[in-house]
């Protein structure tokens, strides 16, 4: 079973990724989810997929999500620190990076350093930081999957 994390789980690519997970029960497990501000949708995703970890970019949304998920075992984190922690989670095999903007670069690099394969859907990571990410992936023996 492949264990995946989805950064940007409430966006178009993230929700499409979760549709694929639904189609392959027993073959894929969501271990972590991250979103910007949509705590209601991330709550629904967390209840469906039972990840160990969830991150909200906005502090207020993270507080809202903590309350919403207080009856679960999901650990909720916030901001860049939360994304970096998520990127390096033990046991996660693949990180889908579908976060919009430059925010995704640093967590992508952290995941590579933690030897996670990357399903790269963040244009900025590819375009603006490709000269850093590609050599780092080679050095760490990590696959970059477009």
Residue pairs with C-beta under 8 A, 6 or more apart in sequence:
1 26
1 27
1 28
1 29
2 27
2 28
2 29
2 93
2 94
3 28
3 29
3 30
3 31
3 91
3 92
3 93
3 94
4 17
4 21
4 28
4 29
4 30
4 31
4 92
4 93
4 94
4 95
4 96
4 119
5 30
5 31
5 32
5 33
5 34
5 51
5 53
5 86
5 87
5 89
5 92
5 94
5 95
5 96
5 111
5 116
6 14
6 17
6 18
6 30
6 32
6 33
6 34
6 95
6 96
6 98
7 14
7 34
7 55
7 83
7 86
7 87
7 95
7 96
7 97
7 98
7 99
7 104
7 107
8 14
8 34
8 35
8 96
8 97
8 98
8 99
8 100
8 104
8 121
8 122
9 15
9 17
9 18
9 33
9 34
9 35
9 42
9 45
9 98
10 35
10 36
10 38
10 41
10 42
10 45
11 35
11 98
11 100
12 98
13 96
13 98
13 121
14 33
14 35
14 96
14 98
17 96
17 98
17 119
18 30
18 45
18 49
20 28
21 28
21 29
21 30
21 49
29 49
30 45
30 49
30 50
30 51
31 51
31 52
31 53
31 89
31 91
31 92
32 51
32 52
32 53
32 54
32 55
32 86
32 89
32 92
33 42
33 45
33 46
33 49
33 51
33 53
33 54
33 55
34 54
34 55
34 56
34 57
34 82
34 83
34 86
34 99
35 41
35 42
35 55
35 56
35 57
35 61
36 56
36 57
36 58
36 61
36 99
36 100
37 56
37 57
37 58
37 61
38 61
39 56
39 61
39 62
39 64
39 65
39 68
40 68
42 54
42 56
42 65
43 65
43 68
43 69
46 54
46 65
46 69
46 72
46 74
47 69
47 72
50 72
50 74
51 74
52 73
52 74
52 75
52 89
53 74
53 75
53 77
53 85
53 86
53 89
54 65
54 69
54 74
54 75
54 76
54 77
55 62
55 76
55 77
55 78
55 79
55 82
55 83
55 85
55 86
56 62
56 64
56 65
56 76
56 77
56 78
56 82
57 78
57 79
57 83
57 103
58 78
59 78
59 79
62 76
62 77
62 78
62 79
62 82
65 76
66 76
69 76
77 85
77 86
80 103
80 106
80 107
83 99
83 103
83 106
83 107
84 106
84 107
84 110
86 95
86 107
87 95
87 107
87 108
87 110
87 111
87 114
87 116
88 110
88 111
88 113
88 114
88 116
89 114
92 116
93 116
93 117
94 116
94 117
94 118
94 119
94 145
95 107
95 108
95 111
95 116
95 117
95 118
95 119
96 119
96 121
97 104
97 107
97 108
97 111
97 118
97 119
97 120
97 121
97 122
97 125
98 104
98 121
98 122
99 107
99 122
100 122
101 124
102 124
102 128
104 122
104 124
104 125
105 122
105 124
105 125
105 128
105 129
105 132
105 133
108 118
108 120
108 122
108 125
108 129
108 133
109 129
109 132
109 133
109 136
111 118
112 118
112 133
112 136
112 137
112 140
112 142
113 136
113 140
115 140
115 141
115 142
116 142
117 142
117 143
117 144
117 145
118 133
118 137
118 142
118 143
118 144
118 145
119 145
119 146
120 126
120 133
120 144
120 145
120 146
121 146
125 133
126 133
126 146
133 144
134 144
136 142
137 143
137 144
